[in-house]
Amino acid sequence: MTSFDPPPARQPPGATRQPQQANPSWMGQVQPENYRPAPGFGQAPLPAQTSAQAPAQRHPVLPAAYAAAPRARASAGMAALVLGGAVLAFVSLFLVLPFVLENTGPGGFVVGFIASLLPLSSVLLAVRYIDRWEPEPKRLLFFAFAWGALVSIAVTMLIQPFFSLAAGPASGLDYRTFAVTVQAPVVEEFAKSLGLLLLLLFARKQFDGPVDGVVFAFTVAGGFAFTENILYFGRAIAESSTPGTDLAVVFFLRGVMSPFAHAIFTGTTGLILGFAARRWHSGLTLLAFPVGLVPAMLLHSGWNSMGQNFLAQYILVQVPIFLLAVLVVVLLRVAERRLTRQRLQEYAAAGWFTGQEVAMLATPAGRRSALRWARSIGRAPQMKAFLQAATRLAIIRQRILSGRDVAAHQLDEQHQLGEILALRDAVLR
């Protein structure tokens, strides 16, 4: 770990033939006609005041203002999304909070709020684990949580009466069965997933694949379950003659046996939306929304339908579903790492990285080693930024290889390569 300097510049191959290793995993498959080599080292446009100095340097060092250009040009759509989400969450608070307090009372609300923090923590820890490789912007995660905890609850409260009037009589079910097995799964999953659709439409560059879809879906669902748990736990206090016993039972069922239930339901929608987003096709992503709702609603209905044989169904059905969800998350993380490594290897072939750097940037062991080394010289923040910038570069290249909006993504690529060089210099300075 002595140098991050790239090897001498090499021109990209003249042909655009797709190499056999271009598809290292099932995630991010590239069609041969869309493949193109990474730009050769030094081909990214440099500002006039530095391009003249570049031949005298082992690698061009861009000024901070240039490297930060993509961040300075924050998406207007993302800003509108976050601002609009904050306004909607604030307005929803005036509908949701009185409803919860009316059903729990002040004492039940306080106890329910505190008890709900425990299952919420387990979901947020899972989000942090899934999101470690390429962390999402905190403001978008905050939007997702606020949408789930407030806006989706308010949307559910507003839509449910109309849905009940329209679909209840036609279902042929008694009201309670209809409400539990049809109304709640349909309305709640629609309300939660509407936030995912908004994230996909207005923060497209941050919602770039199935991992992002799962991260955002788990965060939305965690917020929804948090508010719902306050209601259930608070009712156990307010409406029971033995509040301690009833709270323990409800907490065990919701906080211990099923803290990830909503996350798994909505996670299927996020997963499908993420795969559609990876194709970078607007029509496909819009079609993926109703398609993604179907498994979420079915899983939700199946959970709510468990009755007298609850324990047997829980063990034989719900536990395997949970284990399958864990397996999917592990496979997503492995595929994400493989894809990152392959895309960075393509930049290494063009002269932007050494083989040592790719191993450092695209493997968990390499990242840990790099951070230990950076801490020893007081450059841990710069190294973290360098690692994240390299991951973003790999994602941008995957967008280019999707074959859509190539020119716009290549401009992002040029800025990102400039940021990579500036961050490398910051680590070594």
Phi, psi and omega per residue, in radians:
M1 nan 1.002 -3.054
T2 -1.870 -0.382 -3.090
S3 -2.708 2.580 3.058
F4 -1.981 0.225 -3.096
D5 -1.179 2.392 3.114
P6 -1.323 2.809 3.072
P7 -1.250 3.015 3.118
P8 -0.938 2.553 -3.072
A9 -1.027 2.455 3.071
R10 -2.255 2.400 -3.134
Q11 -1.314 2.533 3.090
P12 -1.182 2.731 3.129
P13 -1.016 2.548 -3.140
G14 -1.200 -0.616 -3.139
A15 -1.470 2.731 3.115
T16 -1.834 0.386 -3.140
R17 -1.054 2.338 -3.105
Q18 -1.305 2.186 3.103
P19 -1.220 2.725 -3.080
Q20 -1.082 -0.550 -3.075
Q21 -1.525 0.166 -3.101
A22 -1.152 -0.399 3.125
N23 -2.014 1.451 -3.046
P24 -1.349 -0.197 -3.126
S25 -2.723 3.100 3.131
W26 -1.253 -0.243 3.140
M27 -1.567 2.299 3.040
G28 1.317 0.696 3.123
Q29 -1.101 2.471 -3.075
V30 -1.997 2.270 3.059
Q31 -1.313 2.413 -3.087
P32 -0.925 -0.657 -3.093
E33 -1.229 -0.280 -3.127
N34 -1.677 -0.157 -3.065
Y35 -1.278 2.459 3.041
R36 -2.589 2.549 -3.118
P37 -1.147 2.739 3.024
A38 -1.194 2.629 3.130
P39 -1.099 2.529 3.111
G40 -1.130 2.690 -3.111
F41 -1.005 2.294 3.121
G42 1.532 -0.015 -3.123
Q43 -1.432 -0.287 3.074
A44 -1.145 2.340 -3.083
P45 -1.126 2.366 -3.137
L46 -1.928 2.679 3.057
P47 -1.050 2.661 -3.049
A48 -1.020 -0.657 -3.046
Q49 -1.263 -0.285 3.140
T50 -1.895 -0.407 -3.070
S51 -1.131 -0.543 3.122
A52 -1.238 -0.454 -3.127
Q53 -1.494 -0.314 -2.992
A54 -0.989 -0.717 -3.101
P55 -1.069 -0.411 -3.111
A56 -1.522 -0.041 -3.110
Q57 -1.986 2.730 3.120
R58 -1.274 -0.456 2.953
H59 -2.644 2.577 -3.103
P60 -1.211 2.298 3.108
V61 -1.828 2.036 -3.091
L62 -1.568 2.583 3.085
P63 -1.151 2.717 -3.073
A64 -1.036 -0.621 -3.114
A65 -1.074 -0.664 3.133
Y66 -1.245 -0.761 -3.117
A67 -1.097 -0.552 -3.091
A68 -1.561 0.056 -3.043
A69 -0.973 -0.789 -3.138
P70 -1.059 -0.642 -3.140
R71 -1.236 -0.652 -3.140
A72 -1.160 -0.511 3.133
R73 -1.682 0.983 -3.109
A74 -1.031 2.495 -3.089
S75 -1.060 2.255 3.069
A76 -1.109 -0.610 3.119
G77 -1.105 -0.723 3.134
M78 -1.173 -0.712 3.116
A79 -1.079 -0.739 3.111
A80 -1.134 -0.663 3.128
L81 -1.082 -0.861 -3.098
V82 -1.137 -0.774 3.131
L83 -1.124 -0.813 3.115
G84 -1.081 -0.681 3.108
G85 -1.113 -0.690 3.119
A86 -1.119 -0.724 3.125
V87 -1.132 -0.807 3.138
L88 -1.097 -0.690 3.121
A89 -1.129 -0.711 3.134
F90 -1.123 -0.779 3.126
V91 -1.150 -0.717 -3.129
S92 -1.107 -0.520 -3.129
L93 -1.002 -0.630 -3.106
F94 -1.287 -0.258 3.058
L95 -1.689 -0.734 -3.022
V96 -1.341 -0.811 -3.052
L97 -1.070 -0.820 3.094
P98 -1.066 -0.651 3.131
F99 -1.103 -0.799 -3.129
V100 -1.155 -0.765 3.141
L101 -1.111 -0.648 3.121
E102 -1.097 -0.592 -3.089
N103 -1.570 -0.311 -3.065
T104 -2.007 -0.475 -2.985
G105 1.338 2.810 -3.104
P106 -1.022 -0.775 -3.130
G107 -1.129 -0.784 3.116
G108 -1.121 -0.627 3.121
F109 -1.105 -0.796 -3.117
V110 -1.112 -0.816 3.131
V111 -1.129 -0.743 3.130
G112 -1.109 -0.688 3.127
F113 -1.076 -0.831 -3.109
I114 -1.143 -0.788 -3.124
A115 -1.127 -0.569 -3.104
S116 -1.255 -0.309 3.129
L117 -1.159 -0.493 -3.091
L118 -1.213 -0.955 3.076
P119 -1.120 -0.558 3.081
L120 -1.071 -0.710 -3.131
S121 -1.055 -0.691 -3.126
S122 -1.142 -0.670 3.123
V123 -1.195 -0.762 -3.124
L124 -1.186 -0.557 3.050
L125 -1.156 -0.672 3.079
A126 -1.118 -0.712 3.094
V127 -1.056 -0.767 3.139
R128 -1.097 -0.699 3.116
Y129 -1.109 -0.813 -3.116
I130 -1.169 -0.579 -2.985
D131 -1.606 0.084 -3.024
R132 -1.172 -0.598 -3.021
W133 -1.189 -0.778 3.136
E134 -2.427 1.442 -3.006
P135 -1.046 2.414 3.071
E136 -1.394 2.687 3.096
P137 -0.998 2.385 -3.082
K138 -1.072 -0.583 -3.118
R139 -1.177 -0.541 3.089
L140 -1.297 -0.633 3.060
L141 -1.144 -0.656 3.087
F142 -1.132 -0.725 3.071
F143 -1.017 -0.812 -3.109
A144 -1.073 -0.756 -3.137
F145 -1.169 -0.775 -3.138
A146 -1.121 -0.644 3.094
W147 -1.077 -0.820 -3.115
G148 -1.160 -0.750 -3.030
A149 -1.332 -0.492 -3.037
L150 -2.180 -1.014 -2.997
V151 -1.146 -0.810 -3.104
S152 -1.158 -0.551 3.065
I153 -1.145 -0.771 3.125
A154 -1.127 -0.736 3.112
V155 -1.077 -0.728 3.108
T156 -1.055 -0.797 -3.129
M157 -1.098 -0.615 -3.100
L158 -1.365 -0.610 -3.053
I159 -1.476 -0.585 -3.017
Q160 -0.911 -0.812 -3.121
P161 -1.062 -0.697 3.133
F162 -1.198 -0.702 3.121
F163 -1.132 -0.677 -3.137
S164 -1.134 -0.730 3.129
L165 -1.168 -0.656 -3.063
A166 -1.385 -0.717 -3.003
A167 -1.864 -0.356 -3.068
G168 -1.024 -0.981 -3.118
P169 -1.068 -0.626 -3.100
A170 -1.238 -0.373 -3.082
S171 -1.276 -0.476 -3.094
G172 1.333 0.169 -3.126
L173 -1.767 2.703 3.007
D174 -1.173 2.797 -2.976
Y175 -1.023 -0.789 -3.073
R176 -1.116 -0.811 3.128
T177 -1.082 -0.754 3.104
F178 -1.068 -0.791 -3.088
A179 -1.107 -0.673 -3.050
V180 -1.418 -0.770 -2.989
T181 -1.677 -0.300 -3.121
V182 -2.101 -1.021 -3.021
Q183 -1.078 -0.915 -3.095
A184 -1.068 -0.860 3.126
P185 -1.051 -0.751 -3.074
V186 -1.211 -0.907 -3.041
V187 -1.228 -0.774 -3.083
E188 -1.172 -0.753 3.138
E189 -1.180 -0.635 3.058
F190 -1.100 -0.797 -3.106
A191 -1.105 -0.749 3.125
K192 -1.173 -0.820 -3.038
S193 -1.257 -0.336 3.051
L194 -1.045 -0.613 3.059
G195 -1.135 -0.650 3.088
L196 -1.132 -0.707 3.120
L197 -1.098 -0.717 3.104
L198 -1.122 -0.711 3.074
L199 -1.056 -0.729 -3.116
L200 -1.174 -0.647 -3.093
L201 -1.367 -0.630 -3.007
F202 -1.872 -0.193 3.099
A203 -2.309 0.905 -2.977
R204 -1.046 -0.669 -3.073
K205 -1.283 -0.244 3.074
Q206 -1.738 -0.301 3.100
F207 -1.856 1.472 -2.852
D208 -2.081 0.112 -3.130
G209 3.101 -3.130 -3.071
P210 -1.100 -0.590 3.109
V211 -1.117 -0.797 3.095
D212 -1.055 -0.709 3.129
G213 -1.056 -0.741 3.121
V214 -1.179 -0.725 3.135
V215 -1.052 -0.872 -3.131
F216 -1.163 -0.683 -3.139
A217 -1.136 -0.761 3.104
F218 -1.085 -0.645 -3.126
T219 -1.219 -0.774 3.070
V220 -1.048 -0.855 -3.104
A221 -1.125 -0.631 3.090
G222 -1.081 -0.716 3.090
G223 -1.139 -0.755 3.125
F224 -1.073 -0.849 -3.124
A225 -1.114 -0.565 3.124
F226 -1.059 -0.888 3.141
T227 -1.167 -0.726 3.135
E228 -1.101 -0.676 3.117
N229 -1.154 -0.644 3.068
I230 -0.998 -0.758 -3.139
L231 -1.116 -0.834 -3.100
Y232 -1.195 -0.784 -3.129
F233 -1.173 -0.692 3.133
G234 -1.156 -0.665 3.088
R235 -1.112 -0.646 3.120
A236 -1.074 -0.479 3.085
I237 -1.458 -0.782 -2.979
A238 -1.376 -0.512 -2.979
E239 -1.911 0.192 -3.043
S240 -2.073 2.563 3.027
S241 -1.417 -0.309 3.052
T242 -2.184 1.229 -2.996
P243 -1.031 -0.637 -3.118
G244 -1.108 -0.802 -3.133
T245 -1.151 -0.805 -3.116
D246 -1.138 -0.683 3.097
L247 -1.091 -0.721 3.141
A248 -1.091 -0.705 3.141
V249 -1.153 -0.848 -3.127
V250 -1.120 -0.699 3.140
F251 -1.127 -0.694 3.135
F252 -1.106 -0.744 -3.113
L253 -1.173 -0.749 -3.033
R254 -1.687 -0.636 -3.059
G255 -1.580 -0.419 -3.102
V256 -1.892 -0.850 -3.073
M257 -1.416 -0.445 -3.032
S258 -2.503 0.774 3.118
P259 -1.160 -0.383 -3.088
F260 -1.802 0.183 -3.071
A261 -1.039 -0.973 -3.133
H262 -1.096 -0.632 3.135
A263 -1.082 -0.716 3.127
I264 -1.211 -0.731 3.111
F265 -0.984 -1.056 -3.061
T266 -1.227 -0.444 3.119
G267 -1.057 -0.554 3.107
T268 -1.152 -0.661 3.083
T269 -1.143 -0.787 3.125
G270 -1.077 -0.659 3.131
L271 -1.101 -0.823 -3.123
I272 -1.171 -0.728 3.072
L273 -1.082 -0.646 3.136
G274 -1.156 -0.718 3.090
F275 -1.127 -0.668 3.100
A276 -1.165 -0.708 3.138
A277 -1.112 -0.577 -3.138
R278 -1.087 -0.470 3.093
R279 -1.366 -0.255 3.062
W280 1.026 0.746 -3.125
H281 -2.188 2.020 -3.025
S282 -1.053 -0.766 -3.141
G283 -1.083 -0.688 -3.135
L284 -1.155 -0.694 -3.128
T285 -1.178 -0.652 3.105
L286 -1.181 -0.662 3.084
L287 -1.181 -0.565 -3.103
A288 -1.175 -0.401 -3.104
F289 -1.105 -0.984 3.102
P290 -1.141 -0.583 3.100
V291 -1.118 -0.739 -3.137
G292 -1.188 -0.447 3.122
L293 -1.214 -0.500 -3.026
V294 -1.060 -0.957 3.137
P295 -1.133 -0.575 3.115
A296 -1.101 -0.788 -3.139
M297 -1.170 -0.685 3.139
L298 -1.162 -0.757 3.104
L299 -1.104 -0.723 3.135
H300 -1.119 -0.784 3.123
S301 -1.120 -0.702 3.115
G302 -1.083 -0.691 3.099
W303 -1.132 -0.824 -3.108
N304 -1.200 -0.344 -3.082
S305 -1.466 -0.162 -3.138
M306 -1.139 2.223 -3.071
G307 -2.122 -2.022 -3.046
Q308 -1.101 -0.574 3.127
N309 -1.647 0.666 -3.045
F310 -0.961 -0.867 -3.049
L311 -1.122 -0.757 3.137
A312 -1.130 -0.753 3.121
Q313 -1.163 -0.619 3.115
Y314 -1.088 -0.807 -3.086
I315 -1.249 -0.756 -3.021
L316 -1.480 -0.396 -3.072
V317 -2.047 -0.978 -3.005
Q318 -1.249 -0.693 3.107
V319 -1.096 -0.807 3.052
P320 -1.043 -0.630 3.087
I321 -1.103 -0.733 3.104
F322 -1.099 -0.771 3.130
L323 -1.123 -0.642 3.076
L324 -1.118 -0.697 3.107
A325 -1.091 -0.723 3.092
V326 -1.076 -0.767 3.129
L327 -1.070 -0.740 3.125
V328 -1.067 -0.759 3.138
V329 -1.080 -0.768 3.132
V330 -1.091 -0.784 3.126
L331 -1.100 -0.677 3.101
L332 -1.077 -0.760 -3.138
R333 -1.141 -0.736 3.124
V334 -1.110 -0.795 3.139
A335 -1.107 -0.665 3.131
E336 -1.101 -0.732 3.121
R337 -1.153 -0.744 -3.139
R338 -1.103 -0.725 -3.138
L339 -1.145 -0.723 3.095
T340 -1.039 -0.786 -3.108
R341 -1.114 -0.749 -3.125
Q342 -1.119 -0.769 -3.124
R343 -1.148 -0.660 3.100
L344 -1.237 -0.546 3.055
Q345 -1.099 -0.582 3.097
E346 -1.180 -0.610 3.032
Y347 -1.242 -0.588 3.086
A348 -1.130 -0.677 3.105
A349 -1.112 -0.450 3.110
A350 -1.583 -0.007 3.036
G351 1.768 0.066 -3.069
W352 -1.459 -0.480 -3.126
F353 -2.330 2.762 2.929
T354 -1.556 2.899 3.063
G355 -1.070 -0.626 3.115
Q356 -1.100 -0.698 3.138
E357 -1.141 -0.730 -3.137
V358 -1.059 -0.759 3.101
A359 -1.087 -0.613 3.128
M360 -1.254 -0.708 -3.020
L361 -1.447 -0.427 -2.930
A362 -2.097 0.265 3.064
T363 -2.333 2.516 3.119
P364 -1.005 -0.749 -3.137
A365 -1.127 -0.716 3.115
G366 -1.111 -0.692 3.130
R367 -1.161 -0.735 3.117
R368 -1.091 -0.760 3.130
S369 -1.100 -0.730 -3.135
A370 -1.112 -0.735 -3.136
L371 -1.181 -0.650 3.080
R372 -1.091 -0.773 3.123
W373 -1.102 -0.738 -3.121
A374 -1.150 -0.673 3.111
R375 -1.114 -0.596 -3.113
S376 -1.162 -0.360 3.113
I377 -2.008 0.212 3.077
G378 1.285 0.485 -3.108
R379 -2.140 0.529 -3.113
A380 -1.067 -0.779 3.133
P381 -1.049 -0.722 3.140
Q382 -1.139 -0.665 3.134
M383 -1.178 -0.725 3.098
K384 -1.037 -0.752 3.122
A385 -1.111 -0.682 3.125
F386 -1.108 -0.766 3.131
L387 -1.102 -0.781 -3.137
Q388 -1.167 -0.660 3.131
A389 -1.137 -0.667 3.120
A390 -1.151 -0.674 3.097
T391 -1.138 -0.727 3.093
R392 -1.089 -0.644 3.112
L393 -1.081 -0.747 3.111
A394 -1.091 -0.669 3.127
I395 -1.169 -0.725 3.118
I396 -1.076 -0.716 3.112
R397 -1.098 -0.666 3.099
Q398 -1.088 -0.656 3.078
R399 -1.099 -0.743 3.128
I400 -1.035 -0.739 -3.090
L401 -1.321 -0.111 3.038
S402 -1.240 -0.352 3.112
G403 1.523 0.063 -3.108
R404 -2.083 2.439 -3.136
D405 0.914 0.740 -3.026
V406 -1.076 -0.785 -3.087
A407 -1.060 -0.762 3.134
A408 -1.122 -0.711 -3.140
H409 -1.239 -0.559 3.081
Q410 -1.174 -0.572 3.045
L411 -1.138 -0.746 3.048
D412 -1.040 -0.685 3.134
E413 -1.070 -0.755 3.138
Q414 -1.070 -0.787 3.107
H415 -1.120 -0.697 -3.102
Q416 -1.189 -0.664 3.069
L417 -1.100 -0.690 3.066
G418 -1.079 -0.694 3.118
E419 -1.172 -0.664 3.105
I420 -1.015 -0.809 -3.118
L421 -1.122 -0.733 3.136
A422 -1.155 -0.692 3.139
L423 -1.236 -0.625 3.052
R424 -1.045 -0.774 3.133
D425 -1.107 -0.657 3.134
A426 -1.145 -0.600 3.116
V427 -1.199 -0.684 -3.048
L428 -1.540 -0.237 -3.044
R429 -1.081 nan nan
